[in-house]
């Protein structure tokens, strides 16, 4: 079987309403390009009919379709990592705008990011995104105009490098940017969802950005150390001032509420610092446990496809044979 040039990785989680339209559009675009390709769907523990629809699509187009089925919900980025572990093409792309992304990679860029034109999100979400992007860039020095847009392309060598990374909490575009030699960005159109809804809640978005900052920078710890130093100096100066006033003016009680306010402020700073340290320590604990990042129930692919383990032997615990129709194989991936 001819090796594909383009590998499309699509994480799926409860997208029953969206999948038919997506499948109809993406296969038409790729067929029109007249390039060898494969599409890897990763079902991230969907509880609707998504897995059934993906299985049906595999039977319709087994020559270019591969389906990775998780036995639970492990998150979007774990799904993308699982897709990357099965990529065979030289160019890996997440989602659409495929011809332009392929052209950018062929122009010599190993990582192609995107940013959305005329975003169809709410005013609050657009504003929050801008603020977070600025804070993230100043904290991590990772430049992404639109970190929420997962439409991106990766050169195969960059995909292999990402597969070799072992961290549990990660953000794929940021990880790729740190290793990319010639990154670039292109503008893409943004369409509002015609069905379904975003799987990221406000809390989920906050956690995602917190993981991004703490996973790629220690600047928050450095900021906290600086704040602690400044507050310590200010507290020492205040103590000297109060001591001098005590001997010069005698005992005073008028400033007792000011002292309470300062005490509460300093206590809040200390509690925030303890929480921040706890986040970093928690991530260290997750890394040293070395648990598998996800578990795959089955992989649907056409017989005769070369095993992915041949290209990344260190990433998997044991070889996984290609599944024939009507059969299933379970494995654990500890990449």
Secondary structure in CASP SS format (residue, H / E / C, confidence):
PFRMAT SS
TARGET T0000
AUTHOR 0000-0000-0000
METHOD secondary structure of the structure
MODEL  1
X C 1.00
X C 1.00
X C 1.00
X C 1.00
X C 1.00
X E 1.00
X E 1.00
X E 1.00
X E 1.00
X E 1.00
X E 1.00
X E 1.00
X C 1.00
X C 1.00
X C 1.00
X H 1.00
X H 1.00
X H 1.00
X H 1.00
X H 1.00
X H 1.00
X H 1.00
X H 1.00
X H 1.00
X H 1.00
X H 1.00
X H 1.00
X H 1.00
X H 1.00
X H 1.00
X H 1.00
X H 1.00
X H 1.00
X C 1.00
X C 1.00
X C 1.00
X E 1.00
X E 1.00
X E 1.00
X E 1.00
X E 1.00
X E 1.00
X E 1.00
X C 1.00
X C 1.00
X C 1.00
X C 1.00
X C 1.00
X C 1.00
X H 1.00
X H 1.00
X H 1.00
X H 1.00
X H 1.00
X H 1.00
X H 1.00
X H 1.00
X H 1.00
X H 1.00
X H 1.00
X C 1.00
X C 1.00
X C 1.00
X C 1.00
X E 1.00
X E 1.00
X E 1.00
X E 1.00
X E 1.00
X E 1.00
X C 1.00
X C 1.00
X C 1.00
X C 1.00
X C 1.00
X H 1.00
X H 1.00
X H 1.00
X H 1.00
X H 1.00
X H 1.00
X H 1.00
X H 1.00
X H 1.00
X H 1.00
X C 1.00
X C 1.00
X C 1.00
X C 1.00
X C 1.00
X E 1.00
X E 1.00
X E 1.00
X E 1.00
X C 1.00
X C 1.00
X C 1.00
X H 1.00
X H 1.00
X H 1.00
X H 1.00
X H 1.00
X H 1.00
X H 1.00
X H 1.00
X H 1.00
X C 1.00
X C 1.00
X C 1.00
X C 1.00
X E 1.00
X E 1.00
X E 1.00
X E 1.00
X E 1.00
X E 1.00
X E 1.00
X C 1.00
X C 1.00
X C 1.00
X C 1.00
X C 1.00
X H 1.00
X H 1.00
X H 1.00
X H 1.00
X H 1.00
X H 1.00
X H 1.00
X H 1.00
X H 1.00
X H 1.00
X H 1.00
X H 1.00
X H 1.00
X H 1.00
X H 1.00
X H 1.00
X H 1.00
X H 1.00
X C 1.00
X C 1.00
X C 1.00
X C 1.00
X C 1.00
X C 1.00
X C 1.00
X C 1.00
X C 1.00
X C 1.00
X C 1.00
X E 1.00
X E 1.00
X E 1.00
X E 1.00
X H 1.00
X H 1.00
X H 1.00
X H 1.00
X H 1.00
X H 1.00
X H 1.00
X H 1.00
X H 1.00
X C 1.00
X C 1.00
X C 1.00
X C 1.00
X C 1.00
X C 1.00
X C 1.00
X H 1.00
X H 1.00
X H 1.00
X H 1.00
X H 1.00
X H 1.00
X H 1.00
X H 1.00
X C 1.00
X C 1.00
X C 1.00
X E 1.00
X E 1.00
X E 1.00
X E 1.00
X E 1.00
X E 1.00
X E 1.00
X C 1.00
X C 1.00
X C 1.00
X C 1.00
X C 1.00
X C 1.00
X C 1.00
X C 1.00
X C 1.00
X C 1.00
X C 1.00
X C 1.00
X H 1.00
X H 1.00
X H 1.00
X H 1.00
X H 1.00
X H 1.00
X H 1.00
X H 1.00
X H 1.00
X H 1.00
X H 1.00
X H 1.00
X H 1.00
X H 1.00
X H 1.00
X C 1.00
X C 1.00
X H 1.00
X H 1.00
X H 1.00
X H 1.00
X H 1.00
X H 1.00
X H 1.00
X H 1.00
X H 1.00
X H 1.00
X H 1.00
X H 1.00
X H 1.00
X H 1.00
X H 1.00
X H 1.00
X H 1.00
X H 1.00
X H 1.00
X H 1.00
X H 1.00
X H 1.00
X H 1.00
X H 1.00
X H 1.00
X H 1.00
X H 1.00
X H 1.00
X H 1.00
X H 1.00
X H 1.00
X C 1.00
X C 1.00
X C 1.00
X C 1.00
X C 1.00
X C 1.00
X H 1.00
X H 1.00
X H 1.00
X H 1.00
X H 1.00
X H 1.00
X H 1.00
X H 1.00
X H 1.00
X H 1.00
X H 1.00
X H 1.00
X H 1.00
X H 1.00
X H 1.00
X H 1.00
X H 1.00
X H 1.00
X H 1.00
X H 1.00
X H 1.00
X H 1.00
X H 1.00
X H 1.00
X H 1.00
X H 1.00
X H 1.00
X H 1.00
X H 1.00
X H 1.00
X H 1.00
X H 1.00
X H 1.00
X H 1.00
X C 1.00
X C 1.00
X C 1.00
X C 1.00
X E 1.00
X E 1.00
X E 1.00
X E 1.00
X E 1.00
X E 1.00
X E 1.00
X C 1.00
X C 1.00
X C 1.00
X C 1.00
X C 1.00
X C 1.00
X C 1.00
X H 1.00
X H 1.00
X H 1.00
X C 1.00
X C 1.00
X H 1.00
X H 1.00
X H 1.00
X C 1.00
X C 1.00
X C 1.00
X C 1.00
X C 1.00
X C 1.00
X C 1.00
X C 1.00
X C 1.00
X C 1.00
X C 1.00
X C 1.00
X C 1.00
X C 1.00
X C 1.00
X E 1.00
X E 1.00
X E 1.00
X C 1.00
X C 1.00
END
